[in-house]
Amino acid sequence: MRTLMKHVVDTYVPLVPETLPASLCQTYGLPALREALRQVHFPDAHLDVAQCNDQLTPFHRRLAFEEFFLLELGLALRRRAGQQEPRAFPYCQPNHLGERLLRQLPFRLTAAQHRVLLEILADLQRPYPMNRLLQGDVGSGKTVVAALAMLMAVSNGLQAALMAPTEILAEQHYATLRALLRPLAVEVALLTSAVKGKPRQALLARIARGEVPLVVGTHALIYEEVTFHRLAMVVVDEQHRFGVLQRGPACAQKAWPQTSW
């Protein structure tokens, strides 16, 4: 194997093109890509053996830097592409339902919840769809922030959806949102694979006509049979638990084009 790898390195590493700008390599003291590839496979005798084994040499650092740099670059390009996509549904009306809910809550939002909510509402005023990650410990109040954000869509005569990875979690969110929004007379529907037959067809028809402002469900929400009238916001809970294709942009774009997340 060592002889084979030596042949591969000697033959093909000289053909590898440099991926990082010279100015970037100079700023961070990064060696050239070809040299890094050669040294991590067949290090020079003067290199520290312990550092090589622990992957702490400048050549290992160069490869790690490049991996993260290209990942960040891809995310930045994807973000810029999203910002160039026009929003399908503008938010012209204030969040009057959210303001009513705030007045009826038995507690006041924390400073962090209030700050995040204002950031989300500011995102919704921009001319392109929102794509935001809300992170917090269990019990930190993510659900109430999500509910207040979704009410912004409902206040504008649009629809919102919350997708959870399991039926149990979807049912829990459904119960929580129903209790929260009952004083506002905002209807919340539950759509999972357990909803079958005539009740399912009736619910799908009402969603398609825009009669249901807020829908909670599992991945059943992205089935082809599900058609929303004016879906403007989607909240995905524990998105890392969905499949790769279900989380992919092609699937999301097919199911919910130009929708805020």
Buried (B, 14 or more C-beta within 10 A) or exposed (E): EEEEEEEEBEEEBEEEEEEBEEEEBEEEEBBBBBBBBBBBBEBEEEEEEEBBEEEEBBBBBBBEBBEEBEEEEEEEEEEEEBEEEEBBBEBEEEBBBBEBBBEEEEEEBEEEBBEBBEEBBEBBEEEBBBBEEBEEEEEBBBBBBBBBBBBBBBBBBBBBBBBBBBBEBBBBBBEBBBEBBEEBEBBBBBBBEEBEEEEBEEBBEBBBEBEBBBBBBBBBBBBEEBEBBBBBBBBBBEBEEBEEEBEEEEBBEEBBEBBBB
